[in-house]
Amino acid sequence: MRVSSALVAVVILALAGCHEVPEDAITKALSARSVSFRPNLAEPIPLNEQRTARIRQIVAKFRDKSKVRMETDILGLHHGHFLLDGQVFAWQGSILYLAEGQRRNWVVTDPVLDMMGSAYMKAREGSPYQLSPDAWERILSQLEQKH
């Protein structure tokens, strides 16, 4: 049985295009009234207006196909989550990601996240266990930096 190359191309394109960032999740996050950061193993920290605005700018990158990519495996443990009206965006180093299923993650990067990652690693040098609220404040203050 001979399969048409055109048919094979259509099937490949259809499968490749099946994965798009969930627009409803991004819309919900961008219109969120309640925005906080939840470090691993700690209570959520509400974000002020300036930090909330910066996280929204980063989340908006998920709508730009040139700035978002899908990864099937994220190595390592994330440092915490940004919660935008319950919509969860995990943060690790210089990336923010939105999990879709168990193995698919929509990922964006941002220089401010990288600055937060550096501040996180510096804080971990002095405290290998749970970070203090002051340490988290120093990390989150990077959201207010100009880049």
trRosetta pair geometry for C-beta under 8 A, 3 or more apart (Angstrom, degrees):
i j d omega theta_ij theta_ji phi_ij phi_ji
3 7 5.9 -112 178 73 86 124
3 8 5.9 90 131 -53 117 103
4 7 4.2 91 69 2 98 104
4 8 7.0 -164 96 -5 54 82
5 8 5.4 -50 -148 37 39 115
5 9 6.3 43 152 -22 67 103
6 9 5.6 -52 -149 35 32 113
6 10 6.5 34 152 -21 64 103
7 10 5.7 -51 -149 33 33 112
7 11 6.5 32 153 -17 65 105
8 11 5.8 -56 -150 37 31 111
8 12 6.3 30 154 -18 66 107
9 12 5.8 -55 -146 37 31 111
9 13 6.2 27 157 -15 65 108
10 13 5.9 -58 -146 40 28 108
10 14 6.2 30 155 -22 64 109
11 14 5.7 -55 -145 36 29 112
11 15 6.4 25 157 -15 64 107
12 15 6.0 -58 -148 39 28 107
12 16 6.2 26 156 -18 65 110
13 16 5.7 -56 -142 39 30 111
13 17 6.1 19 162 -11 65 113
14 17 6.2 -66 -145 43 25 103
14 18 6.9 47 152 -49 60 94
15 18 5.8 -34 -157 -6 35 119
16 19 7.8 -73 176 27 36 95
17 20 7.5 8 179 -49 64 100
19 70 5.8 7 141 -67 138 168
19 100 8.0 145 -151 92 96 149
19 104 6.9 -134 -140 -157 129 144
20 23 7.5 -5 129 -33 112 91
21 25 7.7 -114 165 59 80 111
21 26 6.4 46 140 -36 117 130
21 62 5.0 167 -167 169 155 98
21 63 7.2 -132 80 -88 145 39
21 68 5.9 -9 -58 143 136 162
21 98 7.1 76 -148 66 94 140
21 106 5.0 92 -110 -130 92 156
22 25 4.2 60 97 6 111 114
22 26 7.0 161 94 -11 61 84
22 98 7.3 -135 38 141 101 137
22 100 6.3 158 -21 -101 115 122
22 106 7.9 -146 14 -12 77 148
23 26 5.7 -58 -150 39 38 109
23 27 6.0 39 154 -21 72 107
23 63 7.7 68 -120 -107 82 89
24 27 5.7 -52 -142 38 31 112
24 28 6.2 34 157 -20 64 107
25 28 5.8 -54 -148 36 28 112
25 29 6.3 26 155 -18 63 109
25 87 5.5 143 -164 -144 80 127
25 98 6.2 127 127 -165 145 141
26 29 5.7 -56 -147 38 31 111
26 30 6.2 25 158 -17 66 109
26 59 6.5 165 -143 161 78 96
26 60 7.7 106 -173 -111 111 37
26 62 5.0 -154 -102 88 126 127
26 63 6.0 144 162 -61 158 91
26 98 7.9 -67 -69 -67 80 167
27 30 6.0 -59 -144 38 27 106
27 31 6.4 4 163 0 63 112
28 31 6.5 -75 -148 48 24 95
28 32 6.7 55 150 -64 62 87
28 84 7.2 135 121 111 77 101
28 85 6.0 -125 165 79 92 125
28 86 8.0 -53 152 67 129 87
28 87 5.1 138 102 -49 114 138
29 32 5.6 -22 -157 -25 35 120
29 56 7.6 172 137 -117 86 70
29 59 5.0 -131 125 -176 131 152
29 84 3.9 74 -144 88 75 143
29 85 7.1 -160 -105 39 40 95
29 87 4.4 -104 -75 82 91 147
29 89 7.0 66 -129 -35 148 121
30 56 5.7 97 -132 -151 67 98
30 59 6.1 -166 -74 105 78 124
30 60 6.3 80 -102 -80 123 82
30 84 7.7 38 -41 160 24 149
31 85 7.7 -16 90 0 69 149
32 35 5.4 109 111 -67 124 88
32 84 3.7 -152 -18 177 164 84
32 85 3.7 -151 -126 -12 95 101
32 87 6.9 -124 -72 28 130 110
33 85 6.4 70 33 -76 65 109
34 46 7.9 -76 -161 -124 75 96
34 83 7.5 -28 121 119 93 97
34 84 7.5 150 87 -158 59 36
34 85 5.4 112 51 -84 88 59
34 86 7.9 48 77 -25 117 67
35 46 7.5 90 84 -158 56 64
35 47 4.9 -53 113 46 99 116
35 51 7.9 -177 118 105 123 89
35 52 4.4 120 70 -121 151 103
35 55 6.4 163 -174 67 134 142
35 56 7.9 -69 -103 -51 155 93
35 82 7.2 -5 -167 -178 87 95
35 83 7.1 167 -148 88 41 59
35 84 5.2 4 -108 -109 85 72
35 85 7.7 -28 -70 -27 62 64
36 44 4.1 48 139 173 141 116
36 45 5.9 158 -168 74 91 38
36 46 4.9 -54 -101 -99 98 43
36 47 5.9 -178 -109 -9 35 83
36 82 7.5 171 91 -155 38 54
36 83 5.0 -7 61 56 84 104
37 44 6.8 150 76 -156 32 71
37 45 5.0 -20 62 59 87 97
37 47 6.1 84 -16 -59 94 105
37 80 5.9 52 173 133 91 135
37 81 7.2 167 -157 87 54 44
37 82 5.5 -30 -102 -101 73 64
37 83 7.4 177 -92 15 21 79
37 91 7.9 -19 -143 12 106 142
37 136 7.7 178 102 -179 125 115
37 140 6.1 -169 32 -101 158 125
38 42 7.0 178 -171 80 64 75
38 43 7.3 -90 -131 155 85 24
38 44 4.3 -44 -83 -94 90 75
38 45 7.3 169 -85 12 38 69
38 80 5.6 -176 92 -170 48 98
38 81 4.9 -5 57 58 98 92
38 82 8.0 174 19 -89 72 17
38 83 5.9 46 -10 -19 111 118
39 42 4.2 14 72 45 103 125
39 45 7.2 41 -13 -8 94 114
39 79 7.1 -46 -137 153 75 73
39 80 4.2 -59 -112 -95 40 131
39 131 6.7 -107 -169 53 157 110
39 136 5.6 -94 -48 -108 141 132
40 77 7.2 30 -79 152 162 117
40 78 7.3 149 -58 93 116 73
40 79 6.7 -118 -9 -180 108 31
40 80 5.6 -124 -25 -85 66 66
41 130 5.7 -106 102 -105 126 113
42 45 7.9 9 122 -35 117 97
42 80 8.0 -35 48 -112 106 118
42 130 6.6 137 -63 -161 107 114
42 131 7.8 -61 -41 61 151 79
42 136 7.4 -144 104 -62 163 154
44 83 6.3 -48 -124 28 133 136
45 133 7.7 150 -97 -141 124 87
45 136 6.2 177 -40 137 159 134
45 140 6.7 -122 106 -50 143 161
47 51 4.0 -124 -170 97 107 119
47 52 4.7 145 107 -61 116 77
47 55 6.7 31 137 -3 175 137
47 140 7.2 -144 -111 -171 91 130
47 143 7.5 -36 -148 89 122 165
48 51 5.2 87 53 17 71 103
48 52 6.8 -132 99 -8 32 95
49 52 5.6 -59 -144 38 28 113
49 53 6.2 30 158 -22 65 105
50 53 5.8 -51 -149 32 29 112
50 54 6.7 27 153 -18 62 105
50 143 7.2 137 121 118 84 97
50 144 5.2 45 128 -109 131 94
51 54 5.7 -53 -150 35 34 111
51 55 6.5 33 153 -17 66 104
51 140 6.2 14 -131 171 145 101
51 143 4.2 68 -130 103 82 142
51 144 6.4 -50 -72 -57 77 85
52 55 5.9 -55 -149 37 31 108
52 56 6.4 33 152 -20 65 106
53 56 5.7 -55 -151 36 31 113
53 57 6.6 36 150 -23 64 101
54 57 5.6 -49 -153 30 35 114
54 58 6.7 32 151 -16 64 103
54 112 6.3 -112 177 141 126 171
54 143 4.4 164 74 -177 149 91
54 144 7.2 -128 -28 -76 148 38
55 58 5.6 -55 -152 37 36 111
55 59 6.2 37 151 -19 69 106
55 82 5.5 179 -151 -158 137 151
55 84 7.2 -173 128 -72 126 118
55 89 7.9 156 -173 63 108 143
55 143 6.8 -16 -47 -143 82 134
56 59 5.5 -52 -141 39 33 111
56 60 6.3 44 154 -30 64 102
56 84 7.8 122 -87 -119 76 142
57 60 5.7 -49 -152 26 30 117
57 61 7.6 45 146 -31 56 92
58 61 5.8 -38 -171 7 41 117
58 96 5.6 90 148 11 124 156
58 108 6.5 161 177 102 79 131
58 110 4.9 -72 -119 -34 108 159
58 112 7.1 -111 -71 60 126 120
58 113 6.9 109 -133 -44 147 113
59 62 6.0 -30 -179 3 53 114
59 82 7.9 -131 -65 102 114 142
59 84 6.9 5 -80 -21 164 162
59 89 6.5 -117 -99 -62 101 162
59 96 7.3 -93 -82 128 61 149
60 63 5.9 -41 -176 20 57 113
60 64 7.7 49 136 -14 70 102
61 64 5.5 -57 -158 34 52 112
61 67 4.4 -92 -173 118 99 140
61 68 6.4 149 136 -60 80 89
61 108 4.2 120 102 -152 126 152
61 110 7.0 -165 -14 -68 158 108
62 67 7.9 -96 -73 94 21 101
62 68 5.2 76 -136 -88 47 140
62 98 6.5 39 -117 -1 145 137
62 106 6.1 64 -138 140 108 131
62 108 5.8 -105 -70 -34 66 132
63 68 7.8 119 22 -20 15 136
64 67 4.2 38 92 23 113 111
64 68 6.5 138 76 -10 61 94
65 68 6.4 -67 -128 46 30 96
67 108 5.6 33 142 -131 96 102
67 109 7.9 -132 -173 40 86 69
68 106 5.7 -2 -174 -175 117 97
68 107 6.8 145 -157 71 64 44
68 108 5.3 -43 -97 -74 73 90
69 106 7.7 158 81 -154 30 54
69 107 5.4 -28 66 62 79 98
70 104 6.0 -17 -168 -163 111 92
70 105 6.9 145 -157 75 59 44
70 106 5.8 -34 -98 -97 72 58
70 107 7.2 148 -107 13 20 87
71 74 6.0 95 105 -67 130 77
71 97 7.5 -62 43 -123 113 139
71 104 7.9 145 78 -154 39 45
71 105 5.1 -26 65 66 86 100
71 107 5.3 26 2 -13 113 135
72 103 5.0 12 -167 157 80 98
72 104 6.2 -28 -110 -94 62 54
72 105 7.5 162 -103 19 13 83
73 103 6.9 -21 -71 -158 63 89
74 78 7.4 22 128 -61 138 94
74 90 7.9 133 104 96 167 136
74 92 6.6 132 171 37 123 153
74 95 7.7 -148 -135 95 121 146
74 97 6.3 -144 -80 29 151 169
74 105 5.4 2 -35 25 119 166
74 107 7.6 156 -90 -83 115 126
76 92 6.2 140 96 -165 113 138
77 92 7.5 176 110 -110 33 121
78 81 7.1 64 123 -65 138 70
78 90 4.1 -64 -127 177 168 112
78 91 6.0 113 -172 68 105 38
78 92 4.3 -98 -118 -60 66 101
78 97 7.8 -126 -97 44 131 107
79 91 5.6 -53 56 99 96 89
79 92 5.8 146 -5 -105 84 52
79 93 7.6 137 -18 -31 122 44
79 117 7.5 -173 -17 -110 152 69
79 120 5.4 -35 -136 -148 154 157
80 90 7.6 175 101 -150 29 62
80 91 5.7 -7 67 52 71 106
81 88 5.1 -29 -166 -155 131 93
81 89 6.6 138 -162 70 73 43
81 90 5.3 -42 -100 -99 79 57
81 91 6.9 170 -101 8 25 84
82 88 7.6 139 74 -156 51 44
82 89 4.6 -16 59 64 100 101
82 91 6.3 75 -19 -34 94 116
82 96 7.1 -12 18 -140 128 118
83 86 6.4 9 -171 -94 99 18
83 87 7.1 142 -159 64 52 44
83 88 6.0 -16 -102 -98 72 64
83 89 8.0 -168 -74 26 29 72
84 87 4.8 -30 69 58 86 100
84 89 7.0 27 2 0 108 111
88 98 7.7 136 94 -130 62 67
88 99 7.4 -15 96 28 109 101
89 96 5.2 15 163 180 117 103
89 97 6.8 157 -164 73 71 28
89 98 5.6 -39 -110 -78 78 76
90 96 7.3 158 80 -158 43 52
90 97 5.3 -23 62 64 92 86
90 98 7.9 165 19 -83 78 27
90 99 6.7 45 0 -29 122 103
91 95 7.3 170 -148 92 50 52
91 96 5.5 -20 -98 -104 76 72
91 97 8.0 164 -84 19 31 70
91 113 6.5 -145 -150 -143 106 110
91 116 7.2 -31 169 108 137 142
92 95 5.6 -8 66 62 79 95
92 97 7.4 -13 21 10 101 113
92 117 7.6 50 153 -105 37 114
93 113 7.2 62 119 144 43 97
93 114 7.0 11 162 -113 72 57
93 117 3.9 55 -147 -124 45 146
93 120 7.9 -121 -91 54 44 135
94 109 5.0 25 137 -149 99 100
94 110 7.0 -170 -177 54 77 46
94 111 7.7 -11 -145 -109 109 25
94 113 4.9 111 -154 103 42 100
94 114 3.7 15 -104 -80 106 81
94 117 5.5 -70 -51 -3 59 148
95 107 5.2 -21 -163 -160 124 105
95 108 7.0 146 -151 76 70 36
95 109 5.4 -46 -94 -91 68 73
95 113 6.5 161 -13 136 10 149
96 107 7.4 146 76 -151 44 55
96 108 5.5 -16 60 63 93 88
96 109 7.8 164 17 -95 73 26
96 110 6.9 10 -2 9 113 112
96 113 5.9 -130 -37 -97 92 150
97 105 4.4 13 177 176 132 113
97 106 6.2 157 -156 77 72 48
97 107 4.6 -22 -98 -96 100 71
97 108 7.6 169 -84 21 52 59
98 105 6.9 150 72 -161 40 64
98 106 4.5 -11 57 56 97 105
99 102 7.9 15 -179 -116 116 18
99 104 7.3 118 -165 84 56 57
99 105 5.3 -31 -102 -103 59 82
100 104 4.5 -44 75 94 91 108
100 105 7.0 169 21 -92 74 28
100 106 6.4 56 -11 -18 116 97
101 104 4.9 49 52 29 110 100
109 113 6.6 -135 -162 59 54 132
109 114 7.4 39 -176 -47 97 102
110 113 4.5 92 63 3 88 104
110 114 7.2 -153 96 -6 48 84
111 114 5.3 -52 -152 34 39 117
111 115 6.5 42 149 -21 68 100
111 147 4.4 153 96 -177 132 154
112 115 5.4 -47 -151 33 37 114
112 116 6.5 41 148 -19 64 101
112 142 5.9 151 -170 139 78 94
112 143 6.0 77 170 -114 130 47
112 145 6.5 166 -122 63 93 96
112 147 5.8 -127 -61 -28 79 140
113 116 5.4 -50 -150 36 36 115
113 117 6.3 42 148 -23 65 102
114 117 5.4 -49 -149 33 33 116
114 118 6.6 36 152 -19 64 100
115 118 5.7 -50 -150 34 33 111
115 119 6.5 32 151 -16 64 105
115 142 4.2 180 114 -164 109 130
115 145 6.1 -91 129 56 167 147
115 147 7.2 -143 -25 -88 136 120
116 119 5.6 -56 -148 39 33 111
116 120 6.2 39 150 -25 66 105
116 139 5.5 69 -156 180 80 83
116 140 7.3 36 -124 -92 113 32
116 142 4.5 -167 -74 67 70 143
116 143 7.1 31 -71 -53 121 75
117 120 5.4 -50 -147 33 31 116
117 121 6.5 30 155 -18 64 103
118 121 5.8 -53 -148 35 32 109
118 122 6.4 32 152 -18 64 106
119 122 5.7 -53 -148 37 32 113
119 123 6.3 33 153 -19 65 106
119 138 5.8 -160 -175 128 124 91
119 139 4.5 167 111 -111 120 63
119 141 8.0 -172 -147 55 168 85
119 142 5.5 -155 -5 -44 145 132
120 123 5.8 -58 -150 37 29 110
120 124 6.3 31 152 -23 65 107
120 131 8.0 -88 -143 -61 72 158
120 139 5.3 60 -72 -123 73 128
121 124 5.5 -52 -147 33 33 114
121 125 7.0 49 150 -34 61 92
122 125 5.8 -39 -162 10 36 117
122 126 8.0 14 152 -1 59 98
123 126 6.6 -68 -166 42 39 97
123 127 6.4 -31 160 42 74 106
123 131 5.4 35 145 -125 128 127
123 135 4.2 114 -151 -165 133 117
123 138 6.7 155 -75 74 123 124
123 139 6.3 -60 -12 -58 148 109
124 127 6.6 -91 -134 70 31 66
124 128 6.4 59 -177 -109 77 45
124 131 7.3 -65 -80 -74 62 110
127 130 7.5 -59 154 81 118 34
127 131 5.7 123 94 -105 135 59
127 132 6.9 -163 -77 -14 174 87
127 135 6.7 -105 37 -61 143 163
131 135 4.0 -114 -178 86 108 136
131 136 5.7 128 112 -50 121 82
131 139 7.7 36 147 -16 161 137
132 135 4.7 103 53 2 76 100
132 136 7.2 -141 96 -1 44 84
133 136 5.7 -55 -149 39 35 111
133 137 6.4 42 151 -25 66 102
134 137 5.5 -49 -149 31 34 115
134 138 6.7 35 152 -18 64 101
135 138 5.8 -52 -154 33 34 111
135 139 6.5 34 148 -19 65 105
136 139 5.4 -52 -147 37 37 114
136 140 6.0 29 157 -13 70 108
137 140 6.0 -58 -140 44 28 104
137 141 6.2 42 155 -35 63 103
138 141 5.7 -46 -148 21 28 119
139 142 6.4 -44 177 3 39 112
140 143 5.8 -24 -180 4 61 115
141 144 5.7 -48 -171 28 58 112
141 145 7.5 73 136 -36 70 93
142 145 5.3 -35 -160 6 51 121
